[in-house]
């Protein structure tokens, strides 16, 4: 079971445009994470998400949380998260 105690934490961003126009992409990504915090940044047109996921590396206590980007293939859908 995936939860906060797993320490598989990560940060990723989704643009406002993707949220408005690419629902399938957003649903695929959100289906792979448990969001702990979300914050909209109007100046950059993005929402920042802090989440846990089986796809994220374990973050040691006191370490910086890594940023990820979702890799989606049009034919196969969600593939993985990749560290930025």
Secondary structure, DSSP 8 states (H G I E B T S, - for coil): ---GGG--EEEEEEEHHHHHH-HHHHHHHHTT-EEEEEEEETTTTEEEEEEE-TTS----TTS---BEEEEEETTTEEEEEEE-
